[in-house]
Amino acid sequence: MQDNFREINDFIQEKMQSTNLPALSLAIYQDGDIIYSRGYGRKDLSTGEPATPKTLYGIGSITKSFVALAIMQLHEERHLNINDDIDQYLGLNIKPFGQNIKIKNLMDHTSGIPSLGFAYSAICKVIGGQTDDLPIGTCQDMVDYMKGTSEWVESSPGKRWFYSNETYVLLGGIIEKVTGMTVSDYIEENIFNPLNMNDSIYTREDFLNHEDTAQPYIINKDGSRDPGDYLYGNAFSNGNIISNVLDLIKYLKLYISPEPSIISRKSLDLMMQPHIEMPLYKTYYQNDQDIELDFNSEDSSKYYGYGLIINPDFYGHRLVGHGGSVLTSTAQFDFIPKLNIGLAILANGSGYSKSNISKYILALLLDKDPDKLDFRYSETRFENLTGQYEAYTDDLIANITRQGDLLNCEMGIGDTKSNMTLIPDSISKNSLKFFSLQNGSKQPAEFKIKENEIEFIFERYKFKK
């Protein structure tokens, strides 16, 4: 296990350094205990103070699972029913294709209304971007903002997944309507306090008065880092909770517990049940010898429950969790219910994907090779292709760089160069085939992996790295 922790530390520190992430905190849970926790980096660059497992960060959209849990509590107590028409509580009066939107359609993002960009506007203001500030401070403001969306509906309720921050603000409004409490007060009284999540907060005042907080940062394209802010206010019931990894493990344990304290096992199981397919499809398939690539696959890789994302096949196990980002802070919590393991990750900037860090750690805990995870396979194989390639005439150069899951090829002599995006097509052990689009046609490109070199075949040319 100690070897795993060393590998985890090396991976995290490498990714933090390569993406200029100031600080990150981690806690890993297994079989009833936190088996590992630590902070990495500096929670405040101006003071140099180190991050700890107790450091507070914004958790972003992990907040949605708290809101969904609150709705399920009220459903159990018969203050509402998740099959109720939302117009009983909100008066929105939008009926996609003549059908009523139900509360549960807000919980699993199947209202039929595409995302309206509210969160982008709010986050842009947090990072100091130039955008008009939407005048939304209450749920009623959101209802008013959405009243013209009848023309924007794309499907009938329950049929298609459109991730929506707006609809989670509406859920907060339903909680307020039913309980007479703000959604933050309700969650504090009925979730935070019973679970002893004593460091989980909402307000700027509580954040400033806390002894261990992470300064949020904007990480610019050039790698520089500027102080930013978090989201505050009840209008952001889609992503405004501030917490630490230790409190998130207390919350995570609720979902794994056979006898949960604040809600029934039946309701939690319903939250963790796949309700709608997310438009994300598997591309990599492993066999005994190699990993194959199939971009025509229609096998869904993820589903949405109520405030939770479900991966039904993570090394043969169901993986449940959610991520969060307001750019100045990012978050991930994941757990495998059957194996009683999980983790929480929080950071004070964007940087490297926290979801990928989570999967890397969980693979190690399952004694699997994390380099065979889909994202690692792309990272390591594609990164190995980057660099400068020379043709037979050695002043004809091809420079290959990686842009996520794509490659960029800059080819030419001197100042006369052309740029092409290379799109993956098929991958085998010794050959990686790509293509570029040129004048409406598909132009093949291939990297051949040989014992001591890599060859790049493109159009009429052959290059060697």
N, C-alpha and C positions, 0 to 999 in steps of 0.2 A: 504493500500500500504506500509506503514511503517513496518508492520509485515513482508511483503514479503522481504523488503530490509534487515531486520535483519536476516531472514532465509538465504538469499543469502550470506550475510557476513559470517554467521556461517559455511555454506557449503564450501565456498571458502577457508576460513582460515583453516578449518579442512583438506581439501585436499592438501593445500599448505604445511601444517605441516607434513602430513603423507608421502609426496613425496619429501620433502626438496626443494621445489620450492622457489627461493629467492624473486621474485617479480612478480606481476601481475597487470595489469590495465584493467578497465572495463568501458564501457559506454553503457547505455540503451536508446534507442530512441522510442518514441511513439507519434503519431499524431502531428508531426512537431517539436517536442522539445526533447532535451536530458533530460530525467526525473531522471536519476541517473548516477553519474560517481564518481569513486574514484580509488586510487591506494592502493595496499596491499603490505606489506613487504618492503624489501630493494633493491633498484635498483643497489646498489654497496655495496657488503659485506665489502669491505675494508674501506669505509668511513661511512657506516651506513645510507647513504642518503635514504629517503623514496621514493617509487614510487608515481607518480601522474598520473592523466589522460593525461597530456601532455608529459609523458615520451616516448621516442622513443625506438622501438624494431624492429627487423627484422620480416616481415610479411610472409616470406616463400612463399608457393604456392598460397596464395591469389593474388600474383603478376600475376598469370595466367589469372585472370579475367580482369586485366588491359590490358594485351596483347590482349586478345580476343576482348575487347571493342575497342582498337585501330584498330584492323583488321576490325571491323564492321564500324567504322568511315570511313576508307579508301574504304570499299565496298560501302557505301552510296555516297561517293564523286567520285565513279567510277574510282578510281586509281587501283582497282583490283576487282575481283569477287570471292566470297568464293567458287564458283564452278570451279574455274580455277585449272588446273593441276599445282602442285607445281613446276614441272620442267621448267615452264615458268620463274621462278624466281631463282631457286636454282641449277638446273642441277644435282639433286641427282640420277635420272635415276634408281629408284627402282619401279617396277610394280608388286605388290603382285598378284599372280595368273593372270598375264597379264593385270591387270587393273590399271588405273592411280590413284594416290593419289591426292585428292583435298585439297584445303586449309581448307575447313570445316572439313575434316577428321583429320587434325592436331588439330583443335580447340576442338573436342569432343573425342579425343584419339581413333579414329577408323581407323588409317592408316593401321592396320593389322600387324604392327611391334611391338613385345613385348618390354617392357622397357629394355634398354641395360646397366643399372647400372651406368650411368654417374653421377647422383645426389648422389648416395651412395659414390662414390669415392670423389666427391667434399666435401660432408659433413664430410666424414672421415678426410679429411685434415683440415677442420675447427676445429674439436674437437681433433686434434693432433694424429689421428690414424696412424698406420703403413700401408701405401698403396702407390703404385706408383701414382704420380700426372699425370693425363691425360693432355696432352698439348693442351688444348682447351681454346683459348682466344677470338675467333671470331666465327661468324656463319659459315664461310668457314671451320674453323677447325672442326666444328661439322659435316658439310657435308662430309668432308674427313673421319672423324671417322666412319660415318654411311655407307660408300660406300660398305662395305662388308656385309651388312645386308640382301641381297637378300635371303640368305640361312636361315635367321632367321624368315622370314615372316610366320605368322600362320593363317591368314585369308585374304580374299579379303577386300578392303577398305569399311568402313561403316557397317561391319557385326559384329564386336566384339570389346569390350572395353579393351584396354590395356593402363593403365595410363602411360604417357610417358613424362618425363622431356625433353628428347631430342627433341621431336617434337615441344615443345614450344620455344626452342632455335631456331629452324628452322623458326617459326613464327616471332621471332624477326628479323631474317635475311631477311624475306620477307618485313617487315616494313622498314628496312634499305634500301633494294633494291629499293622500290617504292618511298620513300620519300627523300633519300639522307641524312637522319639524323640517328644518333644512336637511338636505340629503347628507351633508357633512355631519350634522349633529346626530342624525339617525345612525349612520355607520359607526361613529365614535361610540355611541351608547350601546349598540346592539352587536357590533363586531369587534372593534378595537378593545373595548374594556373587558368583555367576557374572555377574550383570548389573551389578555395581558399584553397587548401590543401597545405598550406605554410610550414608545418613541414614534408612533405613527400620528401624523398631524396634517393640518390643512392650511393654517394661516401663516402669513408672513411674520406676524408677531411671535408665534410659537417657534417658527424657524429661527428667527434672530435671537431668541432667548435660549435656544438649545446650545449645549456646550460642545457638540461634535457634529458639525455640518460641513457639507461639501459646497464650495463656491461653484456654481454652474458656469460652464465655459462654452463659447462659440469657437469651434475649430475651423479656421478659414482654409481656403483652398491652398494657400501657400504654406500651411502648417502653423501659422501664428495662432495665438489663442487670446481671445478677448472675454472679459467677464460678461455673463449674461444673467438670466433670471429664470425662475420657475413660473408655473401657472398657479394663480390663486383665484379663489372665488367660486361660488356655487354654480355659476354658469358652466364650469368646466368639470362637471361630474363624469366626463368621459376620460379625464386624465390628470387630476390635480392632487392626488395623495402624495405625501412626502413620508418616507419611511427608511428603515435600514434592513440589511439582509437578515439580521437576527429576528426581527419582527416578521419578516416575510416567511421565514421558516416556521414560526408559530402558526401563521396563516396556512401555509402549505400542509402542515400536519393535520389540519381540519379535514382536508379532502381525502387523506389516506386513512384516517382513523376509522375503525370498525364501528365505534359508538361516538359519533361527533356530538359536541356539547351544545351547539347553538342552532342546530338544524337537523333534520332527519337524514339518515343515510340515503333514503329514496330520493330526496330532493337533490342531494349532491351528485348522485349517480345520473340524474336527469341532466344536470348541468354539464357533466362530463361525457354525455352521449353525443355521438355525431348527429347533428340535425341537418346540416347542409354542406354540400361539397364546395370547397373553395377552388377557385380557378388556378390551381397549381398542380402540375402533373409530373410524374416521375420521368426522368430521362435516362438515368443510369441503372443498369441491371447487372448484378454480379453473378458470375457462374464460377465453377471450380477453378477455371484457368485464368479468367480475365474479367474485365469490366466492359460491358457493351453500352453503346449510346443509341438511344432511339427517340428522336424528336417528334415522332408521330404518335407517341404513346398517349393514351387517354386514361391512364391509371391515375386517379387522384392521389396526391401525397398528403393532403391535409383536409380536415373538416372543421366546422365550427359548431360548438355546443352553445351554452348560454354563458357568454363572457369568457369562454375558454377555447383554445385551439387544440385539436386532437390529431395526432399523428398515429394512425392505427397500427403501423408496422415499423417500429424502431427496433431493429434486431429481434423481431418477433414479439415485441411488447407494445402495449399502448402507452404513448407518451402524451402527457397533458400539460398545458401551460399557457403562457401568454407573454408577449414582449411589450415594451413601451418605449416611446421616444418623444421628447419635445426638443430634440437636437442638443439643448444645453444639458440634458441628462438622458441616459438610456438605461434600459432595464430588461431583465429576463428572469422568469421563474418557471421551472419545469419539474415534473415528477412522473415517476412510473409507479402507479398505484399497486400493481401486483407485487412489485419487488420492494416496496416501502423505501424508495430512495428518491431524492430530489435535490434541488439547489436553487439558490437565488444569487443574482448578479446585479449590481448597480454601479453606474459610472457617471462622472460629471462632464460628459461631452459625448459626441457621436462616436468617432473612432471605429474600430473593428466591430463587426457584428457580434452582439452578445448572444444571439441565438446560436451562432456557430461555436462560440466558446462553450456554451452549455452542452451542445451535442458532443463536442470534443471530450469534455470532462465525463459525460455519461458513458461514452464509448469506453473510456479507460476503466470506469467503475464496473462495466460489464465484461472486462477482459477482452475487448475487441480492439482491432487496429484502427485508431482514429484517422489515419491517413487514407483509409478506404471509404470514409464518408464522402458523399457526393461532392460537397463543397471543397473538401480537402483534395479530392482527386483532381478537380478543376484547377485549384490553386497550385498544387505541386507540379502537375503535368504541364499546365500552361506556362507557369513561371519558368520552367526549365527550357521552354522554347524561346524566351525573350533574349534579346541581344542583337549583335551585329553579324550579318551574313555577307559573304563576298562571292561574287560570280567569278567565272574564269578570267574575265577582265576585272582585276581586283579593285578598280575604282568604281565599278558598278556595285552599289551597296543596297542591302535590304535591312532596315532596322525594324525589329519586331518588339512591340510593347504590349502589355496586357491591360485591358480595360474591363475589369470584372470577369465575366464569362466569355468575353470576346477578345480578339487580338487586333492590333493595328499594325499595318505594314506600310512603312515609308520607304519607297524604292526609287533609286535614280543615281545620277552622278552629279557631284558638286551641289550647286543650288537648284538644279533641275530635278525635282522629285515629285512623285505622285503619292497620294495617300489612299489606302483601301482598308475597310473593315473586314476582318476575316471571321466568319461565323462557323462554329463547330458543326460538323456533319456526321463523322463517325470516328470512333477511337478504338484502337487495338493496342497490343503491347508495343509493337514496333512501328506503328503508323498512326498519325493523327491527321485526319482529313478535314479540311475547312473549305469554305467557298466565299467568294465576294460577289456582289451584284454589280454588273457593269452594263449600262444601257439596257436594262431589263432582262439581261441574260445572267446565268449562273456560271461563274468562272471558278473551276476547281483549284485548290491549293493543297499541298501535302507536305507534312514534315515526316521524314524517315529517320527513325532512331537506330543508329548503328553503334557498334561497340565503343568506338572512340570519338564519334562525331555525330552531328545532326545535319541532315540535308533538307533543304527547302526547295520544293518544286513549285513554280508559279508561272503561268502562261508559258512562254518559250524558254524560260530561264531555269537554271539550276544554281543554287547557292549553297555554300557550306558555312556553318557557324564558326 
